[in-house]
Amino acid sequence: MIVSKCAICGGKVEEREVSEEIRVGNDFVVVENVAAGVCVECGERYYPPGVVDRLRAIELRAMDQKKLKGLDIVGRAYKIRYNAPVLDISI
């Protein structure tokens, strides 16, 4: 573990696997099972050496549209303003 006490609030930091969302333009890449230390009080995350570099490499890969073939497409992301009229959506 990198740290045992949170630098923000002083809470206890526990080792966990988390999901990270990387936004590339209007697209999102969800990276699952990322090792991190997470504060149980405020949620601040601490990453072991190399994790941020790996996440950056994934982001750069996603920015190169030619290399998107290696990513699994699992859905779509939508955006709507909070005060926009409610859409009539039939499911």
Backbone atoms as SQL, in Angstrom:
CREATE TABLE atoms (id INTEGER PRIMARY KEY, chain TEXT, resi INTEGER, resn TEXT, atom TEXT, x REAL, y REAL, z REAL);
INSERT INTO atoms VALUES
  (1, 'A', 1, 'MET', 'N', 0.851, -1.186, 0.000),
  (2, 'A', 1, 'MET', 'CA', 0.000, 0.000, 0.000),
  (3, 'A', 1, 'MET', 'C', 0.888, 1.237, 0.000),
  (4, 'A', 2, 'ILE', 'N', 0.446, 2.251, -0.715),
  (5, 'A', 2, 'ILE', 'CA', 1.222, 3.482, -0.825),
  (6, 'A', 2, 'ILE', 'C', 1.156, 4.287, 0.469),
  (7, 'A', 3, 'VAL', 'N', -0.046, 4.527, 0.953),
  (8, 'A', 3, 'VAL', 'CA', -0.250, 5.294, 2.183),
  (9, 'A', 3, 'VAL', 'C', -1.295, 4.589, 3.033),
  (10, 'A', 4, 'SER', 'N', -1.282, 4.849, 4.322),
  (11, 'A', 4, 'SER', 'CA', -2.292, 4.264, 5.194),
  (12, 'A', 4, 'SER', 'C', -3.261, 5.316, 5.716),
  (13, 'A', 5, 'LYS', 'N', -2.875, 6.588, 5.578),
  (14, 'A', 5, 'LYS', 'CA', -3.692, 7.690, 6.074),
  (15, 'A', 5, 'LYS', 'C', -3.882, 8.717, 4.958),
  (16, 'A', 6, 'CYS', 'N', -5.107, 9.163, 4.762),
  (17, 'A', 6, 'CYS', 'CA', -5.444, 10.114, 3.702),
  (18, 'A', 6, 'CYS', 'C', -4.833, 11.492, 3.973),
  (19, 'A', 7, 'ALA', 'N', -4.201, 12.058, 2.956),
  (20, 'A', 7, 'ALA', 'CA', -3.602, 13.391, 3.065),
  (21, 'A', 7, 'ALA', 'C', -4.661, 14.487, 3.082),
  (22, 'A', 8, 'ILE', 'N', -5.877, 14.188, 2.616),
  (23, 'A', 8, 'ILE', 'CA', -6.940, 15.196, 2.545),
  (24, 'A', 8, 'ILE', 'C', -7.684, 15.312, 3.875),
  (25, 'A', 9, 'CYS', 'N', -8.179, 14.164, 4.384),
  (26, 'A', 9, 'CYS', 'CA', -9.027, 14.213, 5.580),
  (27, 'A', 9, 'CYS', 'C', -8.474, 13.438, 6.776),
  (28, 'A', 10, 'GLY', 'N', -7.397, 12.689, 6.567),
  (29, 'A', 10, 'GLY', 'CA', -6.825, 11.911, 7.663),
  (30, 'A', 10, 'GLY', 'C', -7.474, 10.556, 7.865),
  (31, 'A', 11, 'GLY', 'N', -8.423, 10.192, 6.989),
  (32, 'A', 11, 'GLY', 'CA', -9.112, 8.908, 7.103),
  (33, 'A', 11, 'GLY', 'C', -8.215, 7.736, 6.748),
  (34, 'A', 12, 'LYS', 'N', -8.689, 6.549, 7.061),
  (35, 'A', 12, 'LYS', 'CA', -7.959, 5.321, 6.767),
  (36, 'A', 12, 'LYS', 'C', -8.046, 5.010, 5.269),
  (37, 'A', 13, 'VAL', 'N', -6.925, 4.595, 4.672),
  (38, 'A', 13, 'VAL', 'CA', -6.876, 4.236, 3.261),
  (39, 'A', 13, 'VAL', 'C', -6.813, 2.716, 3.153),
  (40, 'A', 14, 'GLU', 'N', -7.719, 2.142, 2.353),
  (41, 'A', 14, 'GLU', 'CA', -7.783, 0.699, 2.149),
  (42, 'A', 14, 'GLU', 'C', -7.471, 0.364, 0.699),
  (43, 'A', 15, 'GLU', 'N', -6.851, -0.802, 0.501),
  (44, 'A', 15, 'GLU', 'CA', -6.595, -1.276, -0.858),
  (45, 'A', 15, 'GLU', 'C', -7.895, -1.784, -1.459),
  (46, 'A', 16, 'ARG', 'N', -8.163, -1.376, -2.703),
  (47, 'A', 16, 'ARG', 'CA', -9.374, -1.794, -3.415),
  (48, 'A', 16, 'ARG', 'C', -9.093, -1.876, -4.900),
  (49, 'A', 17, 'GLU', 'N', -10.014, -2.500, -5.614),
  (50, 'A', 17, 'GLU', 'CA', -10.019, -2.437, -7.074),
  (51, 'A', 17, 'GLU', 'C', -11.163, -1.514, -7.451),
  (52, 'A', 18, 'VAL', 'N', -10.863, -0.514, -8.286),
  (53, 'A', 18, 'VAL', 'CA', -11.846, 0.487, -8.666),
  (54, 'A', 18, 'VAL', 'C', -11.981, 0.527, -10.181),
  (55, 'A', 19, 'SER', 'N', -12.988, 1.216, -10.657),
  (56, 'A', 19, 'SER', 'CA', -13.160, 1.483, -12.081),
  (57, 'A', 19, 'SER', 'C', -12.823, 2.946, -12.321),
  (58, 'A', 20, 'GLU', 'N', -12.116, 3.196, -13.395),
  (59, 'A', 20, 'GLU', 'CA', -11.767, 4.561, -13.785),
  (60, 'A', 20, 'GLU', 'C', -12.447, 4.869, -15.106),
  (61, 'A', 21, 'GLU', 'N', -12.978, 6.066, -15.238),
  (62, 'A', 21, 'GLU', 'CA', -13.586, 6.521, -16.481),
  (63, 'A', 21, 'GLU', 'C', -12.645, 7.503, -17.149),
  (64, 'A', 22, 'ILE', 'N', -12.287, 7.203, -18.377),
  (65, 'A', 22, 'ILE', 'CA', -11.426, 8.084, -19.153),
  (66, 'A', 22, 'ILE', 'C', -12.279, 8.692, -20.247),
  (67, 'A', 23, 'ARG', 'N', -12.338, 10.001, -20.281),
  (68, 'A', 23, 'ARG', 'CA', -13.130, 10.692, -21.295),
  (69, 'A', 23, 'ARG', 'C', -12.210, 11.139, -22.415),
  (70, 'A', 24, 'VAL', 'N', -12.591, 10.785, -23.632),
  (71, 'A', 24, 'VAL', 'CA', -11.855, 11.187, -24.825),
  (72, 'A', 24, 'VAL', 'C', -12.867, 11.840, -25.751),
  (73, 'A', 25, 'GLY', 'N', -12.872, 13.168, -25.775),
  (74, 'A', 25, 'GLY', 'CA', -13.891, 13.876, -26.549),
  (75, 'A', 25, 'GLY', 'C', -15.262, 13.565, -25.980),
  (76, 'A', 26, 'ASN', 'N', -16.139, 13.014, -26.815),
  (77, 'A', 26, 'ASN', 'CA', -17.471, 12.619, -26.361),
  (78, 'A', 26, 'ASN', 'C', -17.554, 11.156, -25.993),
  (79, 'A', 27, 'ASP', 'N', -16.441, 10.445, -26.037),
  (80, 'A', 27, 'ASP', 'CA', -16.422, 9.018, -25.735),
  (81, 'A', 27, 'ASP', 'C', -15.873, 8.767, -24.336),
  (82, 'A', 28, 'PHE', 'N', -16.288, 7.636, -23.780),
  (83, 'A', 28, 'PHE', 'CA', -15.799, 7.217, -22.476),
  (84, 'A', 28, 'PHE', 'C', -15.206, 5.829, -22.589),
  (85, 'A', 29, 'VAL', 'N', -14.120, 5.605, -21.894),
  (86, 'A', 29, 'VAL', 'CA', -13.558, 4.275, -21.750),
  (87, 'A', 29, 'VAL', 'C', -13.578, 3.965, -20.260),
  (88, 'A', 30, 'VAL', 'N', -14.238, 2.877, -19.875),
  (89, 'A', 30, 'VAL', 'CA', -14.270, 2.454, -18.484),
  (90, 'A', 30, 'VAL', 'C', -13.188, 1.395, -18.311),
  (91, 'A', 31, 'VAL', 'N', -12.255, 1.660, -17.419),
  (92, 'A', 31, 'VAL', 'CA', -11.169, 0.734, -17.131),
  (93, 'A', 31, 'VAL', 'C', -11.484, 0.097, -15.785),
  (94, 'A', 32, 'GLU', 'N', -11.718, -1.199, -15.793),
  (95, 'A', 32, 'GLU', 'CA', -12.109, -1.909, -14.579),
  (96, 'A', 32, 'GLU', 'C', -10.905, -2.548, -13.899),
  (97, 'A', 33, 'ASN', 'N', -11.079, -2.876, -12.635),
  (98, 'A', 33, 'ASN', 'CA', -10.089, -3.601, -11.841),
  (99, 'A', 33, 'ASN', 'C', -8.760, -2.873, -11.718),
  (100, 'A', 34, 'VAL', 'N', -8.824, -1.558, -11.458),
  (101, 'A', 34, 'VAL', 'CA', -7.626, -0.751, -11.268),
  (102, 'A', 34, 'VAL', 'C', -7.267, -0.781, -9.780),
  (103, 'A', 35, 'ALA', 'N', -6.025, -1.150, -9.464),
  (104, 'A', 35, 'ALA', 'CA', -5.565, -1.186, -8.080),
  (105, 'A', 35, 'ALA', 'C', -5.417, 0.236, -7.560),
  (106, 'A', 36, 'ALA', 'N', -5.954, 0.479, -6.369),
  (107, 'A', 36, 'ALA', 'CA', -5.856, 1.813, -5.777),
  (108, 'A', 36, 'ALA', 'C', -6.012, 1.715, -4.271),
  (109, 'A', 37, 'GLY', 'N', -5.465, 2.696, -3.589),
  (110, 'A', 37, 'GLY', 'CA', -5.777, 2.895, -2.185),
  (111, 'A', 37, 'GLY', 'C', -6.899, 3.915, -2.137),
  (112, 'A', 38, 'VAL', 'N', -7.979, 3.625, -1.391),
  (113, 'A', 38, 'VAL', 'CA', -9.141, 4.514, -1.359),
  (114, 'A', 38, 'VAL', 'C', -9.443, 4.900, 0.086),
  (115, 'A', 39, 'CYS', 'N', -9.570, 6.194, 0.337),
  (116, 'A', 39, 'CYS', 'CA', -9.916, 6.668, 1.671),
  (117, 'A', 39, 'CYS', 'C', -11.355, 6.283, 1.991),
  (118, 'A', 40, 'VAL', 'N', -11.556, 5.659, 3.153),
  (119, 'A', 40, 'VAL', 'CA', -12.902, 5.233, 3.532),
  (120, 'A', 40, 'VAL', 'C', -13.770, 6.404, 3.958),
  (121, 'A', 41, 'GLU', 'N', -13.167, 7.562, 4.222),
  (122, 'A', 41, 'GLU', 'CA', -13.921, 8.736, 4.652),
  (123, 'A', 41, 'GLU', 'C', -14.340, 9.632, 3.485),
  (124, 'A', 42, 'CYS', 'N', -13.379, 10.021, 2.639),
  (125, 'A', 42, 'CYS', 'CA', -13.677, 11.010, 1.592),
  (126, 'A', 42, 'CYS', 'C', -13.591, 10.452, 0.170),
  (127, 'A', 43, 'GLY', 'N', -13.070, 9.232, 0.014),
  (128, 'A', 43, 'GLY', 'CA', -13.007, 8.621, -1.307),
  (129, 'A', 43, 'GLY', 'C', -11.776, 8.973, -2.128),
  (130, 'A', 44, 'GLU', 'N', -10.876, 9.785, -1.594),
  (131, 'A', 44, 'GLU', 'CA', -9.641, 10.125, -2.306),
  (132, 'A', 44, 'GLU', 'C', -8.918, 8.839, -2.709),
  (133, 'A', 45, 'ARG', 'N', -8.347, 8.837, -3.920),
  (134, 'A', 45, 'ARG', 'CA', -7.672, 7.645, -4.432),
  (135, 'A', 45, 'ARG', 'C', -6.172, 7.869, -4.529),
  (136, 'A', 46, 'TYR', 'N', -5.441, 6.819, -4.198),
  (137, 'A', 46, 'TYR', 'CA', -3.980, 6.812, -4.283),
  (138, 'A', 46, 'TYR', 'C', -3.585, 5.605, -5.114),
  (139, 'A', 47, 'TYR', 'N', -2.706, 5.828, -6.102),
  (140, 'A', 47, 'TYR', 'CA', -2.362, 4.765, -7.039),
  (141, 'A', 47, 'TYR', 'C', -0.926, 4.295, -6.852),
  (142, 'A', 48, 'PRO', 'N', -0.714, 2.982, -6.979),
  (143, 'A', 48, 'PRO', 'CA', 0.651, 2.463, -6.935),
  (144, 'A', 48, 'PRO', 'C', 1.450, 2.972, -8.133),
  (145, 'A', 49, 'PRO', 'N', 2.786, 2.906, -8.044),
  (146, 'A', 49, 'PRO', 'CA', 3.622, 3.344, -9.168),
  (147, 'A', 49, 'PRO', 'C', 3.244, 2.632, -10.466),
  (148, 'A', 50, 'GLY', 'N', 3.188, 3.398, -11.539),
  (149, 'A', 50, 'GLY', 'CA', 2.913, 2.846, -12.856),
  (150, 'A', 50, 'GLY', 'C', 1.454, 2.856, -13.274),
  (151, 'A', 51, 'VAL', 'N', 0.533, 2.943, -12.322),
  (152, 'A', 51, 'VAL', 'CA', -0.897, 2.877, -12.659),
  (153, 'A', 51, 'VAL', 'C', -1.322, 4.096, -13.475),
  (154, 'A', 52, 'VAL', 'N', -0.930, 5.274, -13.062),
  (155, 'A', 52, 'VAL', 'CA', -1.312, 6.485, -13.792),
  (156, 'A', 52, 'VAL', 'C', -0.708, 6.467, -15.198),
  (157, 'A', 53, 'ASP', 'N', 0.527, 5.971, -15.322),
  (158, 'A', 53, 'ASP', 'CA', 1.139, 5.853, -16.651),
  (159, 'A', 53, 'ASP', 'C', 0.347, 4.904, -17.538),
  (160, 'A', 54, 'ARG', 'N', -0.110, 3.789, -16.965),
  (161, 'A', 54, 'ARG', 'CA', -0.910, 2.818, -17.728),
  (162, 'A', 54, 'ARG', 'C', -2.246, 3.434, -18.150),
  (163, 'A', 55, 'LEU', 'N', -2.898, 4.162, -17.256),
  (164, 'A', 55, 'LEU', 'CA', -4.166, 4.821, -17.590),
  (165, 'A', 55, 'LEU', 'C', -3.956, 5.853, -18.698),
  (166, 'A', 56, 'ARG', 'N', -2.855, 6.571, -18.645),
  (167, 'A', 56, 'ARG', 'CA', -2.544, 7.557, -19.692),
  (168, 'A', 56, 'ARG', 'C', -2.312, 6.855, -21.026),
  (169, 'A', 57, 'ALA', 'N', -1.653, 5.699, -21.001),
  (170, 'A', 57, 'ALA', 'CA', -1.429, 4.938, -22.233),
  (171, 'A', 57, 'ALA', 'C', -2.756, 4.471, -22.829),
  (172, 'A', 58, 'ILE', 'N', -3.686, 4.070, -21.981),
  (173, 'A', 58, 'ILE', 'CA', -5.013, 3.663, -22.455),
  (174, 'A', 58, 'ILE', 'C', -5.729, 4.866, -23.066),
  (175, 'A', 59, 'GLU', 'N', -5.615, 6.023, -22.424),
  (176, 'A', 59, 'GLU', 'CA', -6.231, 7.245, -22.960),
  (177, 'A', 59, 'GLU', 'C', -5.657, 7.586, -24.334),
  (178, 'A', 60, 'LEU', 'N', -4.347, 7.520, -24.478),
  (179, 'A', 60, 'LEU', 'CA', -3.717, 7.830, -25.764),
  (180, 'A', 60, 'LEU', 'C', -4.156, 6.837, -26.833),
  (181, 'A', 61, 'ARG', 'N', -4.297, 5.571, -26.461),
  (182, 'A', 61, 'ARG', 'CA', -4.761, 4.559, -27.407),
  (183, 'A', 61, 'ARG', 'C', -6.193, 4.879, -27.856),
  (184, 'A', 62, 'ALA', 'N', -7.036, 5.273, -26.919),
  (185, 'A', 62, 'ALA', 'CA', -8.429, 5.589, -27.258),
  (186, 'A', 62, 'ALA', 'C', -8.518, 6.833, -28.138),
  (187, 'A', 63, 'MET', 'N', -7.544, 7.721, -28.025),
  (188, 'A', 63, 'MET', 'CA', -7.545, 8.934, -28.850),
  (189, 'A', 63, 'MET', 'C', -7.201, 8.612, -30.300),
  (190, 'A', 64, 'ASP', 'N', -6.527, 7.502, -30.531),
  (191, 'A', 64, 'ASP', 'CA', -6.173, 7.072, -31.886),
  (192, 'A', 64, 'ASP', 'C', -7.302, 6.173, -32.391),
  (193, 'A', 65, 'GLN', 'N', -8.222, 6.724, -33.149),
  (194, 'A', 65, 'GLN', 'CA', -9.418, 6.013, -33.596),
  (195, 'A', 65, 'GLN', 'C', -9.095, 4.708, -34.311),
  (196, 'A', 66, 'LYS', 'N', -7.935, 4.611, -34.946),
  (197, 'A', 66, 'LYS', 'CA', -7.565, 3.400, -35.664),
  (198, 'A', 66, 'LYS', 'C', -7.358, 2.230, -34.712),
  (199, 'A', 67, 'LYS', 'N', -7.009, 2.524, -33.461),
  (200, 'A', 67, 'LYS', 'CA', -6.717, 1.464, -32.500),
  (201, 'A', 67, 'LYS', 'C', -7.919, 1.087, -31.644),
  (202, 'A', 68, 'LEU', 'N', -9.072, 1.681, -31.901),
  (203, 'A', 68, 'LEU', 'CA', -10.264, 1.367, -31.112),
  (204, 'A', 68, 'LEU', 'C', -10.758, -0.050, -31.340),
  (205, 'A', 69, 'LYS', 'N', -10.292, -0.702, -32.383),
  (206, 'A', 69, 'LYS', 'CA', -10.731, -2.062, -32.667),
  (207, 'A', 69, 'LYS', 'C', -10.464, -3.004, -31.501),
  (208, 'A', 70, 'GLY', 'N', -9.450, -2.725, -30.705),
  (209, 'A', 70, 'GLY', 'CA', -9.100, -3.591, -29.583),
  (210, 'A', 70, 'GLY', 'C', -9.952, -3.384, -28.348),
  (211, 'A', 71, 'LEU', 'N', -10.833, -2.376, -28.364),
  (212, 'A', 71, 'LEU', 'CA', -11.692, -2.105, -27.208),
  (213, 'A', 71, 'LEU', 'C', -13.062, -2.739, -27.412),
  (214, 'A', 72, 'ASP', 'N', -13.630, -3.260, -26.342),
  (215, 'A', 72, 'ASP', 'CA', -14.981, -3.814, -26.393),
  (216, 'A', 72, 'ASP', 'C', -15.990, -2.684, -26.234),
  (217, 'A', 73, 'ILE', 'N', -16.886, -2.526, -27.192),
  (218, 'A', 73, 'ILE', 'CA', -17.941, -1.519, -27.100),
  (219, 'A', 73, 'ILE', 'C', -19.085, -2.137, -26.318),
  (220, 'A', 74, 'VAL', 'N', -19.451, -1.508, -25.198),
  (221, 'A', 74, 'VAL', 'CA', -20.457, -2.092, -24.324),
  (222, 'A', 74, 'VAL', 'C', -21.728, -1.251, -24.228),
  (223, 'A', 75, 'GLY', 'N', -21.773, -0.121, -24.865),
  (224, 'A', 75, 'GLY', 'CA', -22.972, 0.709, -24.795),
  (225, 'A', 75, 'GLY', 'C', -22.699, 2.080, -25.360),
  (226, 'A', 76, 'ARG', 'N', -23.558, 3.014, -25.013),
  (227, 'A', 76, 'ARG', 'CA', -23.427, 4.388, -25.473),
  (228, 'A', 76, 'ARG', 'C', -23.531, 5.316, -24.276),
  (229, 'A', 77, 'ALA', 'N', -23.014, 6.494, -24.437),
  (230, 'A', 77, 'ALA', 'CA', -23.153, 7.523, -23.413),
  (231, 'A', 77, 'ALA', 'C', -24.033, 8.624, -23.982),
  (232, 'A', 78, 'TYR', 'N', -24.933, 9.130, -23.164),
  (233, 'A', 78, 'TYR', 'CA', -25.832, 10.196, -23.588),
  (234, 'A', 78, 'TYR', 'C', -25.694, 11.368, -22.640),
  (235, 'A', 79, 'LYS', 'N', -26.047, 12.555, -23.153),
  (236, 'A', 79, 'LYS', 'CA', -25.974, 13.756, -22.344),
  (237, 'A', 79, 'LYS', 'C', -27.269, 14.530, -22.534),
  (238, 'A', 80, 'ILE', 'N', -27.809, 15.036, -21.437),
  (239, 'A', 80, 'ILE', 'CA', -28.992, 15.886, -21.485),
  (240, 'A', 80, 'ILE', 'C', -28.859, 16.924, -20.386),
  (241, 'A', 81, 'ARG', 'N', -29.302, 18.124, -20.640),
  (242, 'A', 81, 'ARG', 'CA', -29.274, 19.155, -19.607),
  (243, 'A', 81, 'ARG', 'C', -30.314, 18.823, -18.551),
  (244, 'A', 82, 'TYR', 'N', -29.990, 19.116, -17.309),
  (245, 'A', 82, 'TYR', 'CA', -30.885, 18.809, -16.197),
  (246, 'A', 82, 'TYR', 'C', -32.243, 19.474, -16.372),
  (247, 'A', 83, 'ASN', 'N', -32.259, 20.707, -16.859),
  (248, 'A', 83, 'ASN', 'CA', -33.524, 21.440, -16.982),
  (249, 'A', 83, 'ASN', 'C', -34.188, 21.273, -18.350),
  (250, 'A', 84, 'ALA', 'N', -33.687, 20.341, -19.169),
  (251, 'A', 84, 'ALA', 'CA', -34.303, 20.090, -20.480),
  (252, 'A', 84, 'ALA', 'C', -35.649, 19.384, -20.297),
  (253, 'A', 85, 'PRO', 'N', -36.569, 19.552, -21.257),
  (254, 'A', 85, 'PRO', 'CA', -37.842, 18.845, -21.170),
  (255, 'A', 85, 'PRO', 'C', -37.605, 17.330, -21.131),
  (256, 'A', 86, 'VAL', 'N', -38.464, 16.648, -20.407),
  (257, 'A', 86, 'VAL', 'CA', -38.337, 15.199, -20.294),
  (258, 'A', 86, 'VAL', 'C', -38.656, 14.563, -21.644),
  (259, 'A', 87, 'LEU', 'N', -37.837, 13.617, -22.042),
  (260, 'A', 87, 'LEU', 'CA', -38.036, 12.944, -23.312),
  (261, 'A', 87, 'LEU', 'C', -39.096, 11.862, -23.173),
  (262, 'A', 88, 'ASP', 'N', -39.862, 11.650, -24.214),
  (263, 'A', 88, 'ASP', 'CA', -40.834, 10.542, -24.245),
  (264, 'A', 88, 'ASP', 'C', -40.115, 9.331, -24.820),
  (265, 'A', 89, 'ILE', 'N', -39.688, 8.447, -23.942),
  (266, 'A', 89, 'ILE', 'CA', -38.940, 7.279, -24.360),
  (267, 'A', 89, 'ILE', 'C', -39.743, 6.024, -24.050),
  (268, 'A', 90, 'SER', 'N', -40.037, 5.252, -25.077),
  (269, 'A', 90, 'SER', 'CA', -40.728, 3.987, -24.872),
  (270, 'A', 90, 'SER', 'C', -39.713, 2.868, -24.816),
  (271, 'A', 91, 'ILE', 'N', -39.835, 2.015, -23.826),
  (272, 'A', 91, 'ILE', 'CA', -38.892, 0.896, -23.686),
  (273, 'A', 91, 'ILE', 'C', -39.618, -0.397, -23.983);
